[in-house]
Amino acid sequence: MFLDGVDGQAGPWWRRHTTLAAAVTAALAIFAASCGSATADTAPAAPGSGAAGVTGAELYQANCASCHGADLRGTEQGPSHLSIVYEPNHHGDDAFRSAILNGAQQHHWNFGDMAAIPGLDDDEIDDVIAYIRSEQERQGFEQ
């Protein structure tokens, strides 16, 4: 008979094994964390590339270009990301992040509301935003 330590009474099996389960979980977490660390034999990911090595440009093409244009100059479905409206002092990175996560109500254009873009994690969203900002800097803004 197993005792659960509470008044010397026998208890349910899960109480008897909680400490063991916690120890095993902690050991597995430490092991998993050590597997992901970089060593001298591994090269770091390129700037603007997600965990799977997908770049912000590739993520933009897959998730944004159909409306905002492969060249960021817009389409009949969405505005140009090179418009001065999207410069960082007017629409900062948090505005882009919010639009990707939550969608955005039409307010500068007549394209209709933007739907949220599902399936991107926080790092991928940051990579898309970094790509847009780098292209804005490279190409300049349209008036």
N, C-alpha and C positions, 0 to 999 in steps of 0.2 A: 504494500500500500504506500502511495506517495502522499507526502504532506505538503500543503501549499504555504505554510508559514503563518497562516492566520489562525491563531488559537489552536494550532496543532491539528486542525481538521483537514481531511482529505478534500481536495478541490477539483475543479474541472481540469482536464488535461492541458488546455491552453494556458491556464495560470501557471501550471508547473513548468511549462516550457518557454515562457515569455522571456526570461533572462537569456536562455540559450538562443532563441530566435533573434533577440536584439544583438547579441554578440556576433552571430553569423552574418546578419545584415550589415553591421559596422565593418566587419572584415571584408565582405564583398564590395562595399562602397570604397574602401581604401584601395583594394586591388583594382577596381574599375578605374578609379581616378589615376592610378599610377600607369595604367595602360595608355592613357591619352596624353601623357606628357611628351613634350618634344625632346629629342635627343640630338646629338651632333650629326646623326645620320639622316635626320628628317629636315626638309626645308620648310620654312614657314609658308603659309598660304600667301598668295599675292594680295596686295592691298585691294580692297573692294571685292574680294572673292569670298563667297560663303563657305560653310564647313565642307561642302561637297566639291569645292573648287569652282562653283558657278559664279561668274562675275556679275557685278551690278548691271553691266551692259546686257548680258544674257538674260538676267531676270527682268530688266526693263523691256526687252524685246518680247519676251514670253508673256508678260503681264500688263504692259502699259501701251505698247506701240500700236496696237489695233485701234486705239482711240486717240492717242497723243502723237502718233507718227513715229516711224522708225528713226527719223532724223530729229525728233522732238519738236517738229514744226506744226503738229496738229493734223487733224483729218476732219472729215465732215461729222465725225462723232465726238470730237473733243478738241480742246484748245492746245495751242503750242505751249510747251514748257519753256520756250525761249522768250515768251512775252515778258515785258517789263513787270507785268502783274505778279510774276512768280519770282521776282528777285528776293533775296533773303530778308530784306527789311520790310517787305510787304507780306509775303507768304514764307514764313520761316520753316525750318525743317519739321517742327511739330505740326504745322498745318498739313504738310505732305503726309506725315505719319498718321495723323487723324483721318485724312481722306482715304488712305489705303486701308486702314483698319475699320473705319465706320462709314465710309462713303462721304459725299459732300453735297450739300444743297447748291443748286445753281445760284450764282450771285454775280459773276462778271460776264457771263456768256449766255447764249441761247441754245446750248447743247442739251439742256435738261440736267437732272441730278446725276451725280456720279455714284455708281454702286460700289460697295466695299469690295476689295480684292482679297478673296480667301486664299489660304494656303501658304502665306509668307510668314516666316518667323521674324522676330525682332532684328536679328542680324541681317537677314535678307532685305528687310525694309530699309535698314541703315545703308546697305550696299546700293539699293536702288536710288535712294536720296543722294548718296555720294556721287553716283554716276551722273544724275541729273545736274547736280551742282558743278561737277567737273566739266560737263558739256556746256553749261551756261557760261562758265568762265572761258572756255576754249572758243566758243562760237559767238559769245556776246548776246545781249538782249535785243529783242525787236521792240520798237516803240508802239 
